[in-house]
Amino acid sequence: MTNSEIADAWAEHYPKRHDRHVSRQVCTLISELVRAKSNFDSSDISPAFRVIVVLDTMGIPGKQFETVKSEETPHR
């Protein structure tokens, strides 16, 4: 998927995440993808800033990402 397609999926599913299980799963999956992509960055910038860079690249609002992250069920 391209960053644009990921942004489109986020925009479609984020508002529906409380009403549709599949939308919640899509948002959770994209959140995991953001975290994984930020871990592949080997630059000297902080991990938190790497997440911001990935979010900007994907076109996902940081506040929405943080909201979904806070709503996720701990699974580790």
TAVENDA-V623059 format. One record per residue. N is the residue number from 1. PSI is psi in whole degrees, 0 to 359 (NA if undefined). D_LAST is the distance of its C-alpha to the last C-alpha in Angstrom with 2 decimals. Layout:
BEGIN
n psi d_last
N PSI D_LAST
N PSI D_LAST
END
This chain:
BEGIN
n psi d_last
1 144 26.54
2 165 28.34
3 323 27.21
4 318 29.76
5 322 28.39
6 316 24.86
7 319 26.50
8 317 28.47
9 318 25.53
10 312 23.77
11 325 27.08
12 317 27.57
13 333 24.22
14 313 23.17
15 340 25.98
16 2 25.26
17 336 21.50
18 337 22.26
19 335 24.85
20 125 23.56
21 318 20.37
22 324 21.00
23 321 21.44
24 319 18.11
25 319 16.54
26 314 18.80
27 319 17.86
28 318 14.10
29 316 15.00
30 323 17.41
31 317 15.04
32 320 12.82
33 316 16.25
34 312 17.40
35 318 14.64
36 314 15.26
37 324 19.00
38 332 18.97
39 338 17.48
40 346 20.45
41 120 22.93
42 13 24.44
43 173 26.70
44 5 27.05
45 157 25.87
46 153 22.95
47 322 19.47
48 319 19.92
49 326 23.28
50 321 22.07
51 316 19.87
52 318 23.08
53 315 25.09
54 316 22.93
55 315 23.04
56 318 26.78
57 323 27.27
58 348 25.61
59 32 27.40
60 126 24.46
61 131 25.16
62 321 22.89
63 321 23.09
64 318 21.98
65 314 18.98
66 323 18.01
67 312 18.68
68 318 16.43
69 319 13.58
70 338 14.29
71 346 14.51
72 143 11.21
73 128 9.25
74 129 5.88
75 13 3.76
76 NA 0.00
END
